Amino acid sequence: MIRTDIRRPASRRLALPAITMAAVAVLSACGSSDNATTAGSSTSASGDSEVETIGTAHGEYGTYLTADDGRAVYLWMADKSGASSCSGACASVWPPVLTDGTPKASQSADAADLGTLTRSDGKTQVTYQGHPLYYFASDTKAGQTAGQGSDGFGAKWWLLNPAGAAITSADGGVSPAGGSNGY
């Protein structure tokens, strides 16, 4: 006769459920791929991507382009012919506005002026009238424009107005060349 009511010691009865629960917790954590970033991130400033929406805001420099929850975006005068020249340390301070798909326009941004380019790292960067767009790392929320007029990494960084021109003065004035610099 086979005995079916054999009891395990209490220490073994408690160990199996505890091990099972620990394994489930570890597997759940490993399986998590929450890459969410702050709003609108296409690839937001953190490098994660989703479809980006370019909008506008109004402040001391007039009306300027925004992305990622209303954060200001900039053009860099060192970029030429629709290509991004900002990588490495530059891209750490001036993260590119990235997207996972066709960018969208809202407010007074014009969808016809939006485009993309493929960066040297293979990521897709948003452009506006051919200008690659960037955030400034010190601008952490909507309404901040601390990067305006900076000459970091050897050339000026400017906000863009909805017409795609560089805003080069406090009253929202634009550069005589319309901010094109080779575009």
C-alpha positions in Angstrom: 0.0 0.0 0.0 1.3 3.5 -0.9 0.9 6.1 1.7 -0.5 9.4 0.3 -0.7 11.5 3.5 3.0 12.0 3.9 3.6 15.4 5.4 6.6 17.6 4.5 8.3 19.4 7.3 7.0 23.0 7.9 10.2 24.5 6.7 9.8 22.9 3.3 6.1 23.8 3.0 7.0 27.5 3.5 10.1 27.5 1.3 8.4 26.5 -2.0 5.8 29.3 -2.0 8.4 31.9 -1.0 10.7 30.8 -3.8 7.9 30.8 -6.3 6.9 34.4 -5.2 10.5 35.6 -5.5 10.8 34.1 -9.0 7.6 35.7 -10.1 8.8 39.1 -8.8 12.1 38.8 -10.6 10.6 37.7 -13.8 8.0 40.5 -13.7 10.8 43.0 -13.2 12.9 41.6 -16.0 9.9 41.5 -18.3 9.1 45.1 -17.8 10.0 47.3 -20.7 8.4 50.5 -19.6 10.2 53.0 -21.8 7.7 55.8 -21.2 9.1 59.3 -21.1 7.7 62.7 -20.6 4.8 63.6 -22.9 5.1 63.8 -26.6 8.3 62.0 -26.6 8.9 60.6 -29.8 12.0 59.9 -28.7 12.0 62.4 -26.2 14.8 64.1 -24.6 15.6 60.9 -22.9 16.1 59.1 -26.2 12.9 57.0 -26.0 10.7 57.3 -29.1 7.1 57.6 -30.1 5.5 59.8 -32.7 6.4 63.4 -31.8 4.1 66.4 -32.0 5.5 69.8 -32.7 3.5 72.7 -31.4 4.0 76.3 -30.4 4.3 78.5 -27.3 4.4 82.2 -26.7 6.9 83.8 -24.4 9.5 86.6 -24.1 10.9 85.7 -27.6 7.5 85.7 -29.3 5.9 82.5 -30.6 8.3 79.6 -30.9 8.2 75.9 -31.7 7.8 73.3 -28.9 7.8 69.5 -28.5 7.7 67.0 -25.7 5.1 68.5 -23.3 5.6 72.1 -24.5 9.4 72.1 -24.2 11.2 74.6 -26.4 13.1 73.3 -29.4 16.1 74.9 -31.1 18.0 74.8 -34.4 21.8 74.9 -34.4 23.6 77.1 -36.9 26.4 74.6 -37.4 24.0 72.1 -39.1 24.2 72.3 -42.9 21.9 71.1 -45.7 19.4 69.3 -43.5 22.0 67.1 -41.7 22.7 67.0 -38.0 26.2 67.8 -36.9 25.4 67.4 -33.2 26.4 64.0 -31.7 28.4 62.7 -28.7 28.8 65.4 -26.0 26.9 67.9 -28.0 23.8 65.6 -28.2 24.1 65.1 -24.4 23.6 68.8 -23.8 21.4 69.4 -26.9 19.4 66.1 -27.2 17.8 65.7 -30.7 14.0 65.7 -31.0 13.4 62.0 -32.0 10.3 60.4 -33.4 9.1 56.9 -34.1 7.0 57.7 -37.2 5.8 60.8 -39.0 5.8 63.8 -36.7 2.6 65.7 -36.2 1.8 69.4 -36.0 -0.4 71.3 -33.5 -1.2 74.9 -32.7 0.5 77.2 -35.3 3.1 74.7 -36.3 2.7 73.7 -40.0 2.5 69.9 -40.8 3.9 70.6 -44.3 7.1 72.0 -42.7 7.8 68.9 -40.7 10.1 66.2 -41.8 12.7 63.7 -40.5 16.3 62.7 -41.1 18.2 59.6 -40.1 21.0 60.4 -37.6 24.4 58.6 -37.7 23.2 56.4 -34.8 20.2 55.3 -37.0 17.6 57.2 -34.9 15.0 59.4 -36.6 15.3 63.1 -35.8 12.5 65.6 -36.4 13.1 68.5 -38.7 11.2 71.7 -39.4 11.7 73.3 -42.8 14.8 71.1 -43.0 16.3 72.3 -39.7 17.1 69.4 -37.3 15.4 70.1 -34.0 17.0 69.8 -30.5 16.0 70.3 -26.9 18.3 72.1 -24.4 19.0 69.8 -21.4 18.6 72.7 -18.9 15.1 73.4 -20.2 13.2 70.8 -18.2 9.7 72.1 -18.5 7.4 74.1 -20.7 8.2 77.8 -20.9 11.9 77.5 -20.3 14.2 78.9 -23.0 17.6 79.0 -21.3 19.3 77.7 -24.5 18.3 80.8 -26.6 21.4 82.5 -28.1 23.8 80.0 -26.6 27.0 79.4 -28.6 27.8 76.0 -27.2 29.8 73.6 -29.4 30.9 76.4 -31.7 27.7 77.9 -33.2 24.6 79.7 -32.1 21.4 77.9 -30.9 18.1 79.6 -31.7 14.5 79.1 -31.1 12.4 78.8 -34.3 9.2 80.6 -35.1 6.3 78.8 -36.8 7.6 80.1 -40.2 10.8 78.1 -39.5 13.1 81.1 -39.1 15.6 81.5 -36.2 14.5 83.9 -33.5 17.6 86.0 -32.9 16.3 88.8 -30.7 14.2 89.2 -27.5 11.3 90.8 -29.5 11.0 87.7 -31.7 13.0 89.1 -34.5 14.5 86.7 -37.0 17.9 86.5 -38.6 18.3 88.4 -41.9 18.8 85.1 -43.7 15.7 83.7 -42.2 17.8 81.3 -40.1 18.4 79.2 -43.2 22.2 78.8 -42.9 22.6 76.4 -45.8 19.0 75.0 -45.9 
